[in-house]
């Protein structure tokens, strides 16, 4: 896995990283649901994106404050970066990632947005 301090080169640096699984469930309507689970913790959440992405992605969730991972809502920006899936969790209007998820990605095209809620 990538070093969490260098993943978000231009956005910010991160102090902590946890192995995390994100499962995408596509639908015929062009919206995919998301389920996130931080391995070895009770931290989880759900959301959706405007795009038809499916599959289980195992990667790293990098963050600075554990409080950002509980009972909060975020805007998602998904993108391909150097052959990897990168998800920025953003709180408008600051438009800076509070934390990011980074995992290997297969396929050609990926750019979409969504919303997410931690439990």
C-alpha positions in Angstrom: 0.0 0.0 0.0 1.0 3.6 -0.6 2.4 5.7 2.2 -0.5 7.8 3.6 1.8 10.8 4.0 2.4 11.0 0.3 -0.9 10.0 -1.2 -2.5 13.4 -1.2 0.6 15.3 -2.4 -1.2 18.6 -3.2 -4.1 18.4 -0.8 -2.6 17.7 2.7 -0.7 15.1 4.7 -2.3 12.4 6.8 -1.1 10.9 10.1 -3.0 7.6 10.2 -3.9 4.8 7.7 -6.1 1.8 8.1 -6.8 -1.2 5.7 -10.3 -0.6 4.4 -12.7 -2.5 2.2 -15.2 -0.6 -0.1 -17.9 -2.6 -1.9 -19.7 -1.0 -4.9 -23.0 -2.4 -6.1 -24.0 -1.2 -9.5 -27.6 -0.7 -10.8 -29.3 -0.4 -14.1 -30.0 3.3 -13.3 -26.4 4.4 -13.4 -26.1 4.8 -9.6 -23.9 2.5 -7.5 -24.3 2.0 -3.8 -21.2 1.9 -1.5 -20.5 0.1 1.7 -17.3 0.9 3.6 -15.8 -1.1 6.4 -12.5 -0.2 8.2 -10.8 -3.5 9.0 -10.5 -4.4 12.7 -12.8 -1.5 13.8 -16.5 -0.8 14.2 -16.2 2.0 11.7 -18.5 1.7 8.7 -20.7 3.7 6.4 -22.8 3.8 3.3 -23.3 6.0 0.3 -23.9 6.2 -3.4 -22.2 7.5 -6.6 -23.4 8.6 -10.0 -21.7 5.9 -12.0 -21.9 2.2 -12.6 -18.9 0.9 -10.6 -19.1 -2.6 -9.1 -16.7 -4.8 -7.0 -14.8 -5.0 -3.8 -11.8 -2.8 -3.4 -9.3 -3.4 -0.7 -7.1 -0.4 0.0 -5.9 2.2 2.6 -8.0 4.9 4.2 -5.7 7.8 5.3 -6.9 10.4 7.8 -5.8 12.7 10.6 -8.7 12.6 13.1 -10.8 9.5 14.1 -13.7 11.9 14.7 -13.9 12.5 11.0 -14.9 8.8 10.6 -18.0 8.8 12.8 -21.5 10.2 12.2 -20.4 12.6 9.4 -21.6 13.2 5.8 -19.2 13.8 2.9 -19.2 14.6 -0.8 -17.2 12.0 -2.7 -14.9 12.5 -5.7 -13.7 9.3 -7.3 -10.9 9.3 -9.9 -8.2 7.2 -11.4 -4.7 8.1 -10.3 -1.7 6.2 -11.7 -3.8 3.1 -12.2 -5.4 3.3 -8.8 -8.8 4.2 -7.4 -8.7 7.3 -5.4 -11.7 8.6 -3.4 -11.6 12.0 -1.8 -14.0 12.5 1.1 -14.8 16.3 1.1 -16.8 18.6 3.3 -18.2 21.5 1.2 -17.5 24.4 1.1 -13.8 23.9 2.0 -13.3 21.5 -1.0 -10.2 19.9 0.6 -10.1 16.2 1.3 -10.6 15.3 5.0 -9.3 11.9 4.2 -8.9 9.6 1.2 -9.2 6.0 0.2 -6.6 4.5 -2.2 -6.7 1.1 -3.9 -5.6 -0.8 -7.0 -8.1 -0.3 -9.9 -8.8 -2.4 -12.9 -10.6 -0.9 -15.9 -10.3 2.1 -18.2 -12.5 4.9 -17.2 -13.5 6.3 -13.8 -14.5 9.8 -12.8 -17.7 10.3 -10.8 -19.0 11.9 -7.7 -21.3 10.8 -4.8 -22.3 11.2 -1.2 -21.4 9.2 1.9 -22.5 8.9 5.5 -20.5 7.3 8.3 -22.5 5.4 11.0 
